[in-house]
Amino acid sequence: MRVLLTGGTGFIGQELCADLHASGHELLIVSRDPDKASEVLPETTLIRSTAAEFDEYHPEALINLAGEPIAEGRWTSTKKQRIIQSRVKATQSLVSLCERLGDHRPKVLVSASAMGWYGDQGDRTVTEDTPPREEFAHEICARWEAEAHKAEALGVRVAIARIGLVLDVGGGMLARTLPVFKLGLGGKLGSGKQFMPWIHRRDMVRVLIFLLERDDLSGPFNASAPHPVTNAEFTRKLASKLNRPALLPAPAAALKLAFGEMSRLLLTGADMRPARLQEAGFEFEFSRLEAALADIL
């Protein structure tokens, strides 16, 4: 297939592109910096700065991973707008492409979302049917998903991946966490009771390809391993794997002072389960955190 991707140079995107290329798919990548993107993507990849430049190539499938990072620094009003608009505009560009292509439109749009759709759910078990809690993280995801669903009116199958914390070396949360824990300076965040839905990057790529290829799947899918852990449990297991202590907790008050509203990403969570993926027959290679950390580290 000719697969058009946004966010193809990101932490998930690069791994996904490598897999799609190895499987014989033709890659069309939207990147703000085509020259830089060409350095990290397969040689045969066609790269353009906007989705509109791919009109004549008639992509058969779309994967939408683009969006400004949300867990960096305070959420000022300006930053909040950038976070939302980066996702909305990237998705709008793909829906507009579908409109222009008419009968040659893509068959499917697989679009990223995040566990933030649900907001803080405490210790409640969360499936795709769980009502969200209204907060900024949910607003981001709601706007993002709403734009993607507009492609359905054009006859495009839309599958949404609500992504948990993606684990692997070279990026994601471990890029920030490992250096601290290797120094023996790690610890739980706040009470440590908040759930952390996680997924190995290998499984994350497999989920996206699964949603891409299964013509019968549409709507939201929780993209996280079937056994989420609390922050305290994650802290213990990561420290144990590294043979380091984890005795320096970050108090909730200190995190709130340092990061303001953004600290909710660190101090709240959801016991998110991949109910619809498992019902569809998806099998995780890494369903337990211990196995994932053993593979990564």
C-alpha atoms as a printed R data frame, in Angstrom:
    type eleno elety resid chain resno       x       y      z
1   ATOM     1    CA   MET     A     1   0.000   0.000  0.000
2   ATOM     2    CA   ARG     A     2   0.923   3.633 -0.376
3   ATOM     3    CA   VAL     A     3   0.803   4.839  3.214
4   ATOM     4    CA   LEU     A     4   0.941   8.544  4.072
5   ATOM     5    CA   LEU     A     5   2.121   9.380  7.584
6   ATOM     6    CA   THR     A     6   2.324  12.488  9.725
7   ATOM     7    CA   GLY     A     7   4.711  12.283 12.669
8   ATOM     8    CA   GLY     A     8   6.811   9.731 10.816
9   ATOM     9    CA   THR     A     9  10.085  10.992 12.300
10  ATOM    10    CA   GLY     A    10   8.906  10.728 15.907
11  ATOM    11    CA   PHE     A    11   9.613   8.100 18.564
12  ATOM    12    CA   ILE     A    12   6.818   5.821 17.354
13  ATOM    13    CA   GLY     A    13   6.881   6.979 13.735
14  ATOM    14    CA   GLN     A    14  10.451   5.993 12.926
15  ATOM    15    CA   GLU     A    15   9.934   2.452 14.182
16  ATOM    16    CA   LEU     A    16   6.632   2.212 12.332
17  ATOM    17    CA   CYS     A    17   8.168   3.451  9.072
18  ATOM    18    CA   ALA     A    18  10.946   0.880  9.325
19  ATOM    19    CA   ASP     A    19   8.381  -1.911  9.742
20  ATOM    20    CA   LEU     A    20   6.130  -0.707  6.930
21  ATOM    21    CA   HIS     A    21   9.113  -0.356  4.606
22  ATOM    22    CA   ALA     A    22  10.344  -3.855  5.469
23  ATOM    23    CA   SER     A    23   6.870  -5.191  4.628
24  ATOM    24    CA   GLY     A    24   7.003  -3.622  1.167
25  ATOM    25    CA   HIS     A    25   4.692  -0.640  1.688
26  ATOM    26    CA   GLU     A    26   5.400   2.646 -0.099
27  ATOM    27    CA   LEU     A    27   5.969   5.481  2.377
28  ATOM    28    CA   LEU     A    28   4.784   9.070  1.909
29  ATOM    29    CA   ILE     A    29   5.864  11.277  4.811
30  ATOM    30    CA   VAL     A    30   4.744  14.775  5.800
31  ATOM    31    CA   SER     A    31   7.565  16.610  7.583
32  ATOM    32    CA   ARG     A    32   8.311  20.248  8.334
33  ATOM    33    CA   ASP     A    33  11.974  19.497  7.607
34  ATOM    34    CA   PRO     A    34  12.210  17.065  4.654
35  ATOM    35    CA   ASP     A    35  16.023  17.157  4.564
36  ATOM    36    CA   LYS     A    36  16.333  16.195  8.218
37  ATOM    37    CA   ALA     A    37  13.593  13.570  7.876
38  ATOM    38    CA   SER     A    38  15.449  11.916  5.011
39  ATOM    39    CA   GLU     A    39  18.344  11.198  7.390
40  ATOM    40    CA   VAL     A    40  16.258   8.931  9.658
41  ATOM    41    CA   LEU     A    41  13.765   7.324  7.254
42  ATOM    42    CA   PRO     A    42  14.202   4.509  4.685
43  ATOM    43    CA   GLU     A    43  15.925   5.603  1.455
44  ATOM    44    CA   THR     A    44  12.910   5.083 -0.794
45  ATOM    45    CA   THR     A    45  10.639   7.273  1.363
46  ATOM    46    CA   LEU     A    46   8.980  10.190 -0.428
47  ATOM    47    CA   ILE     A    47   8.945  13.252  1.842
48  ATOM    48    CA   ARG     A    48   7.006  16.502  1.421
49  ATOM    49    CA   SER     A    49   6.346  19.444  3.732
50  ATOM    50    CA   THR     A    50   2.515  19.302  3.459
51  ATOM    51    CA   ALA     A    51  -0.131  16.631  2.878
52  ATOM    52    CA   ALA     A    52  -1.477  18.638 -0.080
53  ATOM    53    CA   GLU     A    53   1.712  17.876 -2.014
54  ATOM    54    CA   PHE     A    54   0.710  14.199 -2.129
55  ATOM    55    CA   ASP     A    55  -2.575  14.715 -4.016
56  ATOM    56    CA   GLU     A    56  -1.234  13.179 -7.222
57  ATOM    57    CA   TYR     A    57   0.150  10.102 -5.444
58  ATOM    58    CA   HIS     A    58  -3.284   8.826 -4.299
59  ATOM    59    CA   PRO     A    59  -2.301   7.379 -0.906
60  ATOM    60    CA   GLU     A    60  -4.309   4.291  0.008
61  ATOM    61    CA   ALA     A    61  -3.986   4.676  3.771
62  ATOM    62    CA   LEU     A    62  -3.260   7.445  6.280
63  ATOM    63    CA   ILE     A    63  -1.581   7.260  9.682
64  ATOM    64    CA   ASN     A    64  -1.718  10.405 11.800
65  ATOM    65    CA   LEU     A    65   0.826  10.684 14.641
66  ATOM    66    CA   ALA     A    66   1.703  14.394 14.558
67  ATOM    67    CA   GLY     A    67   1.397  16.653 17.587
68  ATOM    68    CA   GLU     A    68   3.457  18.963 19.800
69  ATOM    69    CA   PRO     A    69   4.749  17.265 22.997
70  ATOM    70    CA   ILE     A    70   2.512  17.942 25.986
71  ATOM    71    CA   ALA     A    71   4.721  16.917 28.920
72  ATOM    72    CA   GLU     A    72   7.354  19.608 28.570
73  ATOM    73    CA   GLY     A    73   7.192  22.667 30.813
74  ATOM    74    CA   ARG     A    74   4.223  24.618 32.095
75  ATOM    75    CA   TRP     A    75   0.948  24.850 30.213
76  ATOM    76    CA   THR     A    76   0.611  28.542 29.480
77  ATOM    77    CA   SER     A    77  -2.466  29.610 27.537
78  ATOM    78    CA   THR     A    78  -0.294  30.024 24.441
79  ATOM    79    CA   LYS     A    79   1.253  26.574 24.853
80  ATOM    80    CA   LYS     A    80  -2.196  25.007 25.332
81  ATOM    81    CA   GLN     A    81  -3.346  26.432 22.032
82  ATOM    82    CA   ARG     A    82  -0.201  25.162 20.271
83  ATOM    83    CA   ILE     A    83  -0.716  21.686 21.705
84  ATOM    84    CA   ILE     A    84  -4.296  21.517 20.446
85  ATOM    85    CA   GLN     A    85  -3.761  23.244 17.127
86  ATOM    86    CA   SER     A    86  -0.746  21.106 16.189
87  ATOM    87    CA   ARG     A    87  -3.000  18.055 16.381
88  ATOM    88    CA   VAL     A    88  -6.108  19.603 14.884
89  ATOM    89    CA   LYS     A    89  -4.326  21.153 11.890
90  ATOM    90    CA   ALA     A    90  -2.388  17.985 11.051
91  ATOM    91    CA   THR     A    91  -5.619  15.993 11.141
92  ATOM    92    CA   GLN     A    92  -7.539  18.601  9.148
93  ATOM    93    CA   SER     A    93  -4.905  18.436  6.419
94  ATOM    94    CA   LEU     A    94  -5.515  14.702  6.039
95  ATOM    95    CA   VAL     A    95  -9.301  15.052  5.967
96  ATOM    96    CA   SER     A    96  -8.945  17.785  3.345
97  ATOM    97    CA   LEU     A    97  -6.757  15.447  1.302
98  ATOM    98    CA   CYS     A    98  -9.526  12.829  1.434
99  ATOM    99    CA   GLU     A    99 -12.027  15.419  0.204
100 ATOM   100    CA   ARG     A   100  -9.857  16.440 -2.730
101 ATOM   101    CA   LEU     A   101  -9.145  12.889 -3.830
102 ATOM   102    CA   GLY     A   102 -12.825  12.014 -4.202
103 ATOM   103    CA   ASP     A   103 -13.171   8.489 -5.591
104 ATOM   104    CA   HIS     A   104  -9.418   8.003 -5.159
105 ATOM   105    CA   ARG     A   105  -9.540   8.763 -1.440
106 ATOM   106    CA   PRO     A   106  -7.701   6.534  1.069
107 ATOM   107    CA   LYS     A   107  -9.538   3.563  2.519
108 ATOM   108    CA   VAL     A   108  -8.495   4.109  6.112
109 ATOM   109    CA   LEU     A   109  -7.241   6.731  8.563
110 ATOM   110    CA   VAL     A   110  -5.505   5.452 11.692
111 ATOM   111    CA   SER     A   111  -5.194   8.452 13.986
112 ATOM   112    CA   ALA     A   112  -3.406   8.779 17.304
113 ATOM   113    CA   SER     A   113  -5.055   9.983 20.466
114 ATOM   114    CA   ALA     A   114  -3.970   9.416 24.058
115 ATOM   115    CA   MET     A   115  -4.934   8.017 27.413
116 ATOM   116    CA   GLY     A   116  -5.663  11.629 28.366
117 ATOM   117    CA   TRP     A   117  -9.062  11.159 26.697
118 ATOM   118    CA   TYR     A   118 -10.299   9.695 29.994
119 ATOM   119    CA   GLY     A   119  -8.798  12.270 32.351
120 ATOM   120    CA   ASP     A   120  -8.150  11.276 35.963
121 ATOM   121    CA   GLN     A   121 -10.038   8.031 36.652
122 ATOM   122    CA   GLY     A   122  -8.538   7.107 40.020
123 ATOM   123    CA   ASP     A   123  -8.460   3.316 40.482
124 ATOM   124    CA   ARG     A   124 -11.495   2.617 38.265
125 ATOM   125    CA   THR     A   125 -10.945   0.050 35.495
126 ATOM   126    CA   VAL     A   126 -11.167   1.952 32.210
127 ATOM   127    CA   THR     A   127 -12.297   0.569 28.860
128 ATOM   128    CA   GLU     A   128 -13.263   2.343 25.648
129 ATOM   129    CA   ASP     A   129 -16.788   2.747 27.063
130 ATOM   130    CA   THR     A   130 -15.727   4.650 30.198
131 ATOM   131    CA   PRO     A   131 -17.020   8.260 30.271
132 ATOM   132    CA   PRO     A   132 -14.207  10.848 30.357
133 ATOM   133    CA   ARG     A   133 -13.510  13.388 33.044
134 ATOM   134    CA   GLU     A   134 -13.528  16.933 31.710
135 ATOM   135    CA   GLU     A   135 -10.056  18.478 31.946
136 ATOM   136    CA   PHE     A   136  -7.421  19.813 29.559
137 ATOM   137    CA   ALA     A   137  -5.959  16.416 28.663
138 ATOM   138    CA   HIS     A   138  -9.428  15.281 27.622
139 ATOM   139    CA   GLU     A   139 -10.022  18.477 25.643
140 ATOM   140    CA   ILE     A   140  -6.863  17.843 23.608
141 ATOM   141    CA   CYS     A   141  -7.920  14.314 22.733
142 ATOM   142    CA   ALA     A   142 -11.578  15.200 22.122
143 ATOM   143    CA   ARG     A   143 -10.658  17.900 19.596
144 ATOM   144    CA   TRP     A   144  -8.103  15.588 17.973
145 ATOM   145    CA   GLU     A   145 -10.491  12.668 17.630
146 ATOM   146    CA   ALA     A   146 -13.375  14.832 16.431
147 ATOM   147    CA   GLU     A   147 -11.307  16.038 13.476
148 ATOM   148    CA   ALA     A   148 -10.320  12.495 12.551
149 ATOM   149    CA   HIS     A   149 -13.921  11.267 12.648
150 ATOM   150    CA   LYS     A   150 -14.856  13.829  9.988
151 ATOM   151    CA   ALA     A   151 -13.215  11.513  7.435
152 ATOM   152    CA   GLU     A   152 -15.965   8.964  8.050
153 ATOM   153    CA   ALA     A   153 -18.483  11.157  6.237
154 ATOM   154    CA   LEU     A   154 -16.253  10.796  3.166
155 ATOM   155    CA   GLY     A   155 -16.352   7.006  3.277
156 ATOM   156    CA   VAL     A   156 -13.011   6.532  5.033
157 ATOM   157    CA   ARG     A   157 -12.698   3.966  7.827
158 ATOM   158    CA   VAL     A   158 -11.373   5.719 10.948
159 ATOM   159    CA   ALA     A   159  -9.608   3.903 13.789
160 ATOM   160    CA   ILE     A   160  -8.380   5.844 16.830
161 ATOM   161    CA   ALA     A   161  -5.467   4.635 18.981
162 ATOM   162    CA   ARG     A   162  -5.651   6.047 22.523
163 ATOM   163    CA   ILE     A   163  -1.992   5.610 23.355
164 ATOM   164    CA   GLY     A   164  -0.531   4.960 26.808
165 ATOM   165    CA   LEU     A   165   3.047   5.630 27.917
166 ATOM   166    CA   VAL     A   166   5.284   4.175 25.208
167 ATOM   167    CA   LEU     A   167   8.376   2.434 26.563
168 ATOM   168    CA   ASP     A   168  11.671   1.834 24.786
169 ATOM   169    CA   VAL     A   169  15.182   3.255 24.656
170 ATOM   170    CA   GLY     A   170  15.847   6.402 22.685
171 ATOM   171    CA   GLY     A   171  12.725   8.377 23.527
172 ATOM   172    CA   GLY     A   172   9.401   8.510 25.335
173 ATOM   173    CA   MET     A   173   9.164   8.677 29.109
174 ATOM   174    CA   LEU     A   174  12.225   6.453 29.652
175 ATOM   175    CA   ALA     A   175  14.452   9.033 27.948
176 ATOM   176    CA   ARG     A   176  13.706  11.349 30.865
177 ATOM   177    CA   THR     A   177  13.394   8.705 33.576
178 ATOM   178    CA   LEU     A   178  16.354   6.364 33.041
179 ATOM   179    CA   PRO     A   179  19.166   8.889 33.680
180 ATOM   180    CA   VAL     A   180  17.645   9.810 37.045
181 ATOM   181    CA   PHE     A   181  17.042   6.196 38.103
182 ATOM   182    CA   LYS     A   182  20.511   5.086 36.994
183 ATOM   183    CA   LEU     A   183  21.925   7.634 39.439
184 ATOM   184    CA   GLY     A   184  19.818   6.171 42.229
185 ATOM   185    CA   LEU     A   185  17.794   9.379 42.449
186 ATOM   186    CA   GLY     A   186  14.441   7.982 41.335
187 ATOM   187    CA   GLY     A   187  11.267   7.717 43.341
188 ATOM   188    CA   LYS     A   188   7.500   7.698 43.114
189 ATOM   189    CA   LEU     A   189   5.576  10.779 42.021
190 ATOM   190    CA   GLY     A   190   3.228  12.117 44.639
191 ATOM   191    CA   SER     A   191   1.338   9.291 46.367
192 ATOM   192    CA   GLY     A   192   2.396   6.807 43.672
193 ATOM   193    CA   LYS     A   193  -1.154   5.438 43.580
194 ATOM   194    CA   GLN     A   194  -1.935   6.852 40.120
195 ATOM   195    CA   PHE     A   195  -2.100   4.277 37.343
196 ATOM   196    CA   MET     A   196   0.320   4.327 34.416
197 ATOM   197    CA   PRO     A   197  -1.042   2.622 31.300
198 ATOM   198    CA   TRP     A   198   2.088   1.606 29.393
199 ATOM   199    CA   ILE     A   199   2.979  -0.162 26.145
200 ATOM   200    CA   HIS     A   200   6.247  -1.399 24.661
201 ATOM   201    CA   ARG     A   201   7.087   0.500 21.477
202 ATOM   202    CA   ARG     A   202   7.287  -2.819 19.625
203 ATOM   203    CA   ASP     A   203   3.655  -3.556 20.528
204 ATOM   204    CA   MET     A   204   2.628   0.023 19.766
205 ATOM   205    CA   VAL     A   205   3.850  -0.335 16.199
206 ATOM   206    CA   ARG     A   206   2.088  -3.699 15.929
207 ATOM   207    CA   VAL     A   207  -1.171  -2.128 17.140
208 ATOM   208    CA   LEU     A   208  -1.030   0.575 14.466
209 ATOM   209    CA   ILE     A   209  -0.389  -1.961 11.722
210 ATOM   210    CA   PHE     A   210  -3.174  -4.169 13.111
211 ATOM   211    CA   LEU     A   211  -5.638  -1.258 12.897
212 ATOM   212    CA   LEU     A   212  -4.335  -0.375  9.442
213 ATOM   213    CA   GLU     A   213  -4.858  -3.847  8.008
214 ATOM   214    CA   ARG     A   214  -8.089  -4.962  9.673
215 ATOM   215    CA   ASP     A   215 -10.898  -3.624  7.489
216 ATOM   216    CA   ASP     A   216 -13.522  -4.474 10.130
217 ATOM   217    CA   LEU     A   217 -12.082  -2.285 12.899
218 ATOM   218    CA   SER     A   218 -13.109   1.323 13.507
219 ATOM   219    CA   GLY     A   219 -13.642   3.700 16.400
220 ATOM   220    CA   PRO     A   220 -11.480   4.062 19.549
221 ATOM   221    CA   PHE     A   221  -8.991   1.460 20.783
222 ATOM   222    CA   ASN     A   222  -7.006   1.686 24.014
223 ATOM   223    CA   ALA     A   223  -3.386   1.170 22.965
224 ATOM   224    CA   SER     A   224  -1.786  -0.010 26.193
225 ATOM   225    CA   ALA     A   225  -0.703  -3.320 27.680
226 ATOM   226    CA   PRO     A   226  -3.376  -5.367 29.467
227 ATOM   227    CA   HIS     A   227  -1.639  -5.059 32.846
228 ATOM   228    CA   PRO     A   228  -1.143  -1.383 33.792
229 ATOM   229    CA   VAL     A   229   0.702  -0.581 37.008
230 ATOM   230    CA   THR     A   230   0.642   2.193 39.555
231 ATOM   231    CA   ASN     A   231   3.439   4.732 39.583
232 ATOM   232    CA   ALA     A   232   4.769   3.227 42.817
233 ATOM   233    CA   GLU     A   233   4.907  -0.238 41.235
234 ATOM   234    CA   PHE     A   234   6.553   1.119 38.087
235 ATOM   235    CA   THR     A   235   9.146   2.883 40.246
236 ATOM   236    CA   ARG     A   236   9.957  -0.271 42.217
237 ATOM   237    CA   LYS     A   237  10.276  -2.472 39.133
238 ATOM   238    CA   LEU     A   238  12.391  -0.026 37.163
239 ATOM   239    CA   ALA     A   239  14.736   0.540 40.115
240 ATOM   240    CA   SER     A   240  15.005  -3.204 40.706
241 ATOM   241    CA   LYS     A   241  15.852  -3.875 37.067
242 ATOM   242    CA   LEU     A   242  18.607  -1.246 37.265
243 ATOM   243    CA   ASN     A   243  19.815  -2.505 40.701
244 ATOM   244    CA   ARG     A   244  19.408   0.970 42.108
245 ATOM   245    CA   PRO     A   245  17.490   2.384 45.088
246 ATOM   246    CA   ALA     A   246  14.380   4.477 44.484
247 ATOM   247    CA   LEU     A   247  14.046   6.321 47.743
248 ATOM   248    CA   LEU     A   248  13.629   9.930 46.652
249 ATOM   249    CA   PRO     A   249   9.934  10.601 46.001
250 ATOM   250    CA   ALA     A   250   8.794  13.784 44.319
251 ATOM   251    CA   PRO     A   251   6.099  15.316 46.570
252 ATOM   252    CA   ALA     A   252   2.894  16.336 44.842
253 ATOM   253    CA   ALA     A   253   3.194  19.880 46.199
254 ATOM   254    CA   ALA     A   254   6.667  20.273 44.668
255 ATOM   255    CA   LEU     A   255   5.505  19.000 41.274
256 ATOM   256    CA   LYS     A   256   2.518  21.338 41.302
257 ATOM   257    CA   LEU     A   257   4.784  24.255 42.186
258 ATOM   258    CA   ALA     A   258   7.252  23.383 39.427
259 ATOM   259    CA   PHE     A   259   4.853  22.496 36.622
260 ATOM   260    CA   GLY     A   260   1.481  23.980 37.505
261 ATOM   261    CA   GLU     A   261  -1.462  22.388 35.710
262 ATOM   262    CA   MET     A   262   0.831  20.136 33.656
263 ATOM   263    CA   SER     A   263   1.690  18.263 36.873
264 ATOM   264    CA   ARG     A   264  -1.676  16.488 36.521
265 ATOM   265    CA   LEU     A   265  -0.065  14.338 33.837
266 ATOM   266    CA   LEU     A   266   2.378  13.121 36.479
267 ATOM   267    CA   LEU     A   267   0.018  12.853 39.436
268 ATOM   268    CA   THR     A   268  -3.126  11.363 37.893
269 ATOM   269    CA   GLY     A   269  -3.861   8.441 35.612
270 ATOM   270    CA   ALA     A   270  -6.234   5.728 34.488
271 ATOM   271    CA   ASP     A   271  -6.314   1.951 34.883
272 ATOM   272    CA   MET     A   272  -6.750   1.706 31.117
273 ATOM   273    CA   ARG     A   273  -7.328  -1.719 29.528
274 ATOM   274    CA   PRO     A   274  -7.159  -2.647 25.810
275 ATOM   275    CA   ALA     A   275 -10.602  -4.265 25.792
276 ATOM   276    CA   ARG     A   276 -11.455  -3.742 22.119
277 ATOM   277    CA   LEU     A   277  -8.011  -4.761 20.845
278 ATOM   278    CA   GLN     A   278  -8.146  -8.021 22.756
279 ATOM   279    CA   GLU     A   279 -11.715  -8.671 21.636
280 ATOM   280    CA   ALA     A   280 -10.464  -8.240 18.044
281 ATOM   281    CA   GLY     A   281  -7.782 -10.872 18.627
282 ATOM   282    CA   PHE     A   282  -4.682  -8.725 19.100
283 ATOM   283    CA   GLU     A   283  -2.017 -10.503 21.162
284 ATOM   284    CA   PHE     A   284   0.571  -8.458 23.028
285 ATOM   285    CA   GLU     A   285   4.182  -9.540 22.857
286 ATOM   286    CA   PHE     A   286   4.810  -7.684 26.128
287 ATOM   287    CA   SER     A   287   1.791  -7.853 28.421
288 ATOM   288    CA   ARG     A   288   3.692  -7.546 31.727
289 ATOM   289    CA   LEU     A   289   5.972  -4.687 32.737
290 ATOM   290    CA   GLU     A   290   8.722  -7.012 33.928
291 ATOM   291    CA   ALA     A   291   9.064  -8.588 30.476
292 ATOM   292    CA   ALA     A   292   8.999  -5.211 28.751
293 ATOM   293    CA   LEU     A   293  11.722  -3.740 30.984
294 ATOM   294    CA   ALA     A   294  13.840  -6.884 30.615
295 ATOM   295    CA   ASP     A   295  13.682  -6.538 26.829
296 ATOM   296    CA   ILE     A   296  14.336  -2.791 26.807
297 ATOM   297    CA   LEU     A   297  17.136  -2.726 29.361
